[in-house]
Amino acid sequence: MIKDFTDEQRELRNTVRRYLDEHSTEADVRAHMDTERGYDPQVWSTLAAQLGVHGLAIPEQYGGQGFSWIELGIVIEEMGRALLCAPFFSSIVLAATVILECGDHEAKRRLLPGIADGSTIATVALPGEGTAVEAARKGDTWSLTGNAALVLDGHVADLILIPATTSDGLRLFTVDGSAAGCTATAVPTLDQTRKLADLTLEAVQATPLGDGPAEPVLARAGDFAVVALALEQVGGAHAALDISVDYLKTRVQFGQPIGSFQALKHMAADVFVEVETARSAAYYALFALAEGNEEIPAAAALAAAYCSDAFVSTAHQMIQFHGGMGFTWELPAHLYFKRARSSQLLLGDPDQHRERLAQLIGL
């Protein structure tokens, strides 16, 4: 098991953090989350072309840089810290991973270069409540009909990967986001920094992705996704703690910083322990992914459950640390709390992940 980051990986973190500190400030986040698109195309392009983060974990033969999930995980953690408004999770974490795991080499060659260079925004219509899509075949052509609820960045996606029911079971298909009969409608969200859309499909032309059933591909990609989300949650929790500590150092009552009060010291110490424990769980799962070892499913479930709860707890304490004004719109605390709450349910709630972990380890 890898135990530490290399100097090059630390420098990657520093580079991404410097860029996001400048281009994903609180003012930037507030501005972009209020737009229909939900992100800054210039920042998206720079991240892809100049920093090269989109293609970090995509093999060179498909237009990427051929690094590991370690490098990608570092970037995701930093994006979570900055609450970056961008379709990175949907396009890189979800869609690119599903394509890489599907075993369809022609599809990889055709689809991944655009995702790697940022010219294609992709997403996955994950199966779940409110999603029922059926595939019909006529000769060599396929069409999809049905609805897919709460698709990440579905309203801006150029490429949508959709599991659909066929006579042979659930299979994966790709659909052009601008195809005739494909309608994406943005929906209100608790976390305004992350956009969701409902999809309606009416006999939309589709292309099969891979030759086999969708379930194994989605299961493998799901482990990657929950680890990525855990890393994002760790980044957000760490930022919430940093902001809180800064406030405790500067807010003065009775002639001294409130951080000197014993009760607040203990609260801050408890939050610090929770954040660092979450970081350890997320990093263990990340290193397991990089090595491809058999502990991936259990490590992913553990990280997903613990990091979700840790982020919510830290964001809640952030509000408490700021006292009566902690819940107000003017402070960033509500942005982190909403991201924490929405992320907690995005890929399954903590109880679901704990139940899966118990099953995997035989409890």
C-alpha positions as CSV (number, residue, x, y, z in Angstrom):
1,M,0.0,0.0,0.0
2,I,1.3,3.5,-0.9
3,K,1.9,5.5,2.2
4,D,2.7,9.0,1.1
5,F,2.6,11.4,-1.8
6,T,5.6,12.1,-4.0
7,D,7.2,15.5,-4.4
8,E,5.7,15.8,-7.8
9,Q,2.2,15.0,-6.5
10,R,2.6,17.6,-3.7
11,E,3.6,20.2,-6.4
12,L,0.5,19.2,-8.4
13,R,-1.6,20.0,-5.3
14,N,0.1,23.3,-4.8
15,T,-0.4,24.3,-8.4
16,V,-4.1,23.4,-8.4
17,R,-4.6,25.1,-5.1
18,R,-2.9,28.3,-6.2
19,Y,-5.1,28.4,-9.4
20,L,-8.3,27.7,-7.5
21,D,-7.5,30.2,-4.8
22,E,-7.4,32.8,-7.5
23,H,-10.2,31.6,-9.8
24,S,-12.7,29.9,-7.4
25,T,-13.0,32.5,-4.7
26,E,-16.2,32.8,-2.7
27,A,-17.2,35.7,-5.0
28,D,-16.6,33.5,-8.1
29,V,-18.6,30.6,-6.6
30,R,-21.5,32.8,-5.8
31,A,-21.4,34.3,-9.3
32,H,-21.3,31.0,-11.2
33,M,-23.8,29.1,-9.1
34,D,-26.4,31.8,-10.0
35,T,-26.0,31.2,-13.7
36,E,-28.0,28.7,-15.7
37,R,-24.9,27.1,-17.1
38,G,-23.3,26.9,-13.6
39,Y,-19.6,27.2,-14.4
40,D,-17.0,29.5,-16.1
41,P,-16.1,28.2,-19.6
42,Q,-12.7,30.0,-19.4
43,V,-11.8,28.3,-16.1
44,W,-13.0,25.0,-17.5
45,S,-10.8,25.4,-20.6
46,T,-7.7,26.5,-18.6
47,L,-8.0,23.5,-16.2
48,A,-8.1,21.2,-19.2
49,A,-5.6,22.8,-21.6
50,Q,-3.0,24.5,-19.3
51,L,-3.2,22.5,-16.1
52,G,-4.2,19.3,-17.9
53,V,-6.2,18.0,-15.0
54,H,-9.1,16.6,-17.1
55,G,-6.9,13.9,-18.7
56,L,-4.7,13.0,-15.7
57,A,-6.0,9.5,-15.2
58,I,-6.9,8.9,-18.9
59,P,-4.3,6.7,-20.8
60,E,-2.1,8.6,-23.3
61,Q,-3.4,6.4,-26.1
62,Y,-6.8,8.0,-25.6
63,G,-5.6,11.6,-25.3
64,G,-4.8,11.7,-21.6
65,Q,-1.7,12.0,-19.6
66,G,-1.6,8.4,-18.3
67,F,-1.1,9.2,-14.6
68,S,-2.9,7.4,-11.8
69,W,-6.0,8.0,-9.6
70,I,-3.6,9.4,-7.0
71,E,-3.1,12.5,-9.1
72,L,-6.8,12.8,-10.0
73,G,-7.7,12.3,-6.4
74,I,-5.5,15.2,-5.4
75,V,-7.2,17.5,-7.9
76,I,-10.7,16.4,-6.7
77,E,-9.8,17.1,-3.1
78,E,-8.6,20.6,-4.0
79,M,-11.8,21.3,-6.1
80,G,-13.9,20.3,-3.1
81,R,-11.9,22.6,-0.9
82,A,-12.7,25.5,-3.3
83,L,-16.3,24.5,-4.0
84,L,-15.4,24.7,-7.6
85,C,-18.5,25.2,-9.9
86,A,-17.7,23.0,-12.9
87,P,-18.9,19.7,-14.4
88,F,-15.7,18.0,-13.5
89,F,-17.3,15.3,-11.3
90,S,-19.9,14.3,-14.0
91,S,-17.5,14.4,-16.9
92,I,-14.2,13.1,-15.5
93,V,-15.1,11.1,-12.5
94,L,-18.3,9.5,-13.8
95,A,-18.4,9.5,-17.5
96,A,-14.7,8.9,-18.3
97,T,-14.5,6.2,-15.7
98,V,-17.5,4.3,-17.1
99,I,-16.0,4.5,-20.6
100,L,-12.6,3.3,-19.4
101,E,-14.3,0.4,-17.5
102,C,-16.7,-0.7,-20.3
103,G,-14.1,-2.6,-22.4
104,D,-15.1,-0.9,-25.6
105,H,-11.8,0.1,-27.1
106,E,-13.4,1.8,-30.2
107,A,-15.6,3.9,-27.9
108,K,-12.5,4.8,-25.8
109,R,-10.7,6.0,-28.9
110,R,-13.7,8.0,-30.1
111,L,-14.9,9.5,-26.9
112,L,-12.1,10.0,-24.4
113,P,-9.9,12.5,-26.2
114,G,-12.7,15.1,-26.2
115,I,-13.3,14.6,-22.5
116,A,-9.6,14.8,-21.8
117,D,-9.2,18.1,-23.6
118,G,-12.3,19.6,-22.2
119,S,-14.1,20.1,-25.5
120,T,-16.7,17.4,-24.5
121,I,-18.7,17.6,-21.3
122,A,-20.1,14.2,-20.5
123,T,-22.3,12.8,-17.8
124,V,-23.9,9.5,-16.7
125,A,-27.7,9.0,-16.0
126,L,-27.2,6.8,-13.0
127,P,-30.0,4.3,-12.3
128,G,-32.2,5.2,-9.4
129,E,-35.6,6.3,-8.4
130,G,-37.3,8.3,-11.1
131,T,-35.1,6.7,-13.8
132,A,-36.7,4.3,-16.3
133,V,-35.3,4.1,-19.8
134,E,-36.0,1.4,-22.4
135,A,-33.9,0.7,-25.5
136,A,-35.6,-0.5,-28.7
137,R,-33.6,-2.0,-31.6
138,K,-34.5,-1.8,-35.3
139,G,-32.0,-3.5,-37.5
140,D,-28.6,-2.0,-36.5
141,T,-30.0,1.1,-34.8
142,W,-31.0,1.7,-31.3
143,S,-33.3,4.3,-29.8
144,L,-34.0,5.2,-26.1
145,T,-37.3,6.3,-24.6
146,G,-38.0,7.2,-21.0
147,N,-37.0,9.5,-18.2
148,A,-33.8,9.9,-16.2
149,A,-34.0,12.0,-13.0
150,L,-31.4,14.2,-11.3
151,V,-28.6,13.8,-13.8
152,L,-25.4,15.7,-12.8
153,D,-24.9,18.6,-15.3
154,G,-27.3,17.0,-17.7
155,H,-28.4,20.4,-19.0
156,V,-24.9,21.3,-20.3
157,A,-23.7,17.8,-21.3
158,D,-22.6,17.1,-24.9
159,L,-22.5,13.4,-24.3
160,I,-24.8,11.4,-22.0
161,L,-24.1,7.8,-20.9
162,I,-27.4,6.0,-20.2
163,P,-28.2,2.6,-18.8
164,A,-31.3,1.3,-20.5
165,T,-33.4,-1.9,-20.3
166,T,-33.2,-4.2,-23.3
167,S,-34.5,-7.7,-23.9
168,D,-31.1,-9.0,-22.7
169,G,-31.1,-6.9,-19.5
170,L,-29.5,-3.6,-18.6
171,R,-27.0,-2.2,-21.2
172,L,-25.1,1.0,-21.6
173,F,-25.7,3.5,-24.4
174,T,-24.3,6.9,-25.4
175,V,-26.5,9.7,-26.5
176,D,-25.7,13.1,-28.0
177,G,-26.9,15.8,-25.6
178,S,-28.3,17.8,-28.5
179,A,-30.0,14.9,-30.2
180,A,-33.6,15.1,-31.4
181,G,-36.0,14.0,-28.7
182,C,-33.5,14.5,-25.9
183,T,-34.7,17.2,-23.5
184,A,-32.7,18.2,-20.4
185,T,-34.5,20.4,-17.8
186,A,-32.5,22.0,-15.0
187,V,-34.0,21.5,-11.6
188,P,-33.7,23.5,-8.4
189,T,-31.1,22.1,-6.0
190,L,-30.2,22.5,-2.3
191,D,-26.6,22.9,-3.3
192,Q,-26.6,25.6,-5.9
193,T,-22.9,24.9,-6.7
194,R,-23.8,21.6,-8.2
195,K,-26.3,21.5,-11.1
196,L,-28.8,18.7,-11.8
197,A,-31.2,18.1,-14.6
198,D,-34.1,15.8,-15.5
199,L,-33.8,14.1,-18.9
200,T,-36.7,13.1,-21.1
201,L,-36.0,10.8,-24.0
202,E,-38.4,10.2,-26.9
203,A,-37.0,7.7,-29.4
204,V,-33.5,9.2,-29.2
205,Q,-30.9,7.7,-31.4
206,A,-28.3,5.9,-29.3
207,T,-25.1,4.0,-29.6
208,P,-24.3,0.9,-27.5
209,L,-21.3,1.2,-25.2
210,G,-19.6,-2.1,-24.7
211,D,-21.0,-5.6,-25.4
212,G,-21.9,-6.8,-22.0
213,P,-24.4,-6.0,-19.2
214,A,-24.2,-2.6,-17.5
215,E,-24.2,-3.7,-13.9
216,P,-20.6,-4.8,-13.6
217,V,-19.3,-1.6,-15.3
218,L,-21.5,0.6,-13.1
219,A,-20.4,-1.3,-10.0
220,R,-16.7,-0.8,-10.7
221,A,-17.2,2.8,-11.7
222,G,-19.3,3.3,-8.6
223,D,-16.4,2.4,-6.4
224,F,-14.3,5.0,-8.1
225,A,-17.0,7.6,-7.8
226,V,-17.7,7.2,-4.1
227,V,-14.0,7.5,-3.4
228,A,-13.8,10.6,-5.5
229,L,-16.8,12.1,-3.6
230,A,-15.1,11.2,-0.3
231,L,-12.0,13.1,-1.3
232,E,-14.1,16.1,-2.4
233,Q,-15.9,16.0,1.0
234,V,-12.5,15.9,2.8
235,G,-11.4,19.0,0.9
236,G,-14.6,20.8,1.8
237,A,-14.4,19.8,5.4
238,H,-10.8,20.9,5.7
239,A,-11.7,24.3,4.2
240,A,-14.7,24.7,6.6
241,L,-12.3,23.9,9.5
242,D,-9.7,26.4,8.3
243,I,-12.3,29.2,7.9
244,S,-13.7,28.4,11.3
245,V,-10.2,28.5,13.0
246,D,-9.4,31.8,11.3
247,Y,-12.6,33.3,12.7
248,L,-11.9,31.9,16.2
249,K,-8.5,33.6,16.1
250,T,-9.9,37.0,15.0
251,R,-13.3,37.3,16.7
252,V,-12.8,39.1,20.0
253,Q,-15.1,39.0,23.0
254,F,-14.3,40.2,26.6
255,G,-11.0,41.5,25.3
256,Q,-9.7,38.2,23.9
257,P,-10.1,36.0,20.8
258,I,-13.0,33.6,21.3
259,G,-10.7,30.7,20.2
260,S,-9.1,31.0,23.7
261,F,-12.3,29.9,25.4
262,Q,-12.0,26.4,26.6
263,A,-15.4,25.2,25.2
264,L,-14.6,26.4,21.7
265,K,-11.1,24.9,21.9
266,H,-12.6,21.5,22.7
267,M,-15.1,21.8,19.9
268,A,-12.4,22.8,17.4
269,A,-10.2,19.9,18.5
270,D,-13.0,17.4,18.0
271,V,-13.7,18.7,14.5
272,F,-9.9,18.5,13.7
273,V,-9.8,14.9,14.7
274,E,-12.9,14.1,12.7
275,V,-11.5,15.8,9.6
276,E,-8.1,14.1,9.8
277,T,-9.8,10.7,10.4
278,A,-11.9,11.3,7.3
279,R,-8.8,12.2,5.4
280,S,-7.1,8.9,6.4
281,A,-10.1,6.9,5.3
282,A,-10.3,8.7,1.9
283,Y,-6.6,8.4,1.3
284,Y,-6.6,4.7,2.1
285,A,-9.3,4.1,-0.4
286,L,-7.5,6.3,-3.0
287,F,-4.3,4.3,-2.6
288,A,-6.3,1.1,-2.9
289,L,-7.7,2.4,-6.2
290,A,-4.2,3.3,-7.5
291,E,-2.9,-0.2,-6.7
292,G,-6.1,-2.0,-8.0
293,N,-6.1,-4.3,-4.9
294,E,-9.0,-6.4,-3.6
295,E,-9.8,-4.0,-0.8
296,I,-11.3,-1.4,-3.1
297,P,-15.0,-2.1,-2.5
298,A,-14.7,-2.2,1.3
299,A,-12.3,0.8,1.4
300,A,-14.7,2.8,-0.8
301,A,-17.7,2.0,1.3
302,L,-15.8,2.9,4.5
303,A,-14.6,6.2,3.0
304,A,-18.0,7.1,1.6
305,A,-19.8,6.6,5.0
306,Y,-17.3,8.3,7.2
307,C,-16.4,11.2,5.0
308,S,-20.1,12.1,4.3
309,D,-20.8,12.3,8.1
310,A,-17.5,14.2,8.8
311,F,-18.3,16.9,6.2
312,V,-21.8,17.4,7.5
313,S,-20.6,17.6,11.1
314,T,-17.8,20.0,10.2
315,A,-20.0,22.3,8.2
316,H,-22.6,22.3,11.0
317,Q,-19.9,23.2,13.5
318,M,-18.7,25.9,11.2
319,I,-22.1,27.6,11.5
320,Q,-22.0,27.2,15.3
321,F,-18.5,28.7,15.5
322,H,-19.8,31.8,13.8
323,G,-22.6,32.2,16.3
324,G,-25.8,34.1,15.4
325,M,-24.6,35.1,12.0
326,G,-23.4,31.6,11.1
327,F,-26.6,30.7,9.1
328,T,-26.8,34.0,7.2
329,W,-26.5,34.2,3.4
330,E,-23.6,36.6,3.6
331,L,-21.2,34.1,5.1
332,P,-19.7,31.1,3.2
333,A,-20.8,28.6,5.9
334,H,-24.2,27.9,4.3
335,L,-22.4,27.1,1.0
336,Y,-20.3,24.4,2.7
337,F,-23.3,23.1,4.7
338,K,-25.5,22.8,1.6
339,R,-22.7,21.0,-0.3
340,A,-22.2,18.7,2.6
341,R,-25.8,17.8,2.9
342,S,-26.3,17.3,-0.9
343,S,-23.1,15.2,-1.2
344,Q,-24.2,13.0,1.7
345,L,-27.0,11.7,-0.5
346,L,-25.5,12.0,-4.0
347,L,-24.2,8.4,-4.4
348,G,-26.0,6.7,-1.5
349,D,-26.5,7.8,2.1
350,P,-24.0,6.8,4.8
351,D,-26.3,4.0,6.1
352,Q,-26.3,2.4,2.7
353,H,-22.5,2.4,2.6
354,R,-22.2,1.1,6.1
355,E,-24.6,-1.7,5.3
356,R,-22.5,-2.6,2.2
357,L,-19.3,-2.5,4.2
358,A,-20.8,-4.9,6.8
359,Q,-21.8,-7.3,4.0
360,L,-18.4,-7.1,2.4
361,I,-16.5,-7.9,5.6
362,G,-19.0,-10.6,6.6
363,L,-20.9,-8.9,9.5
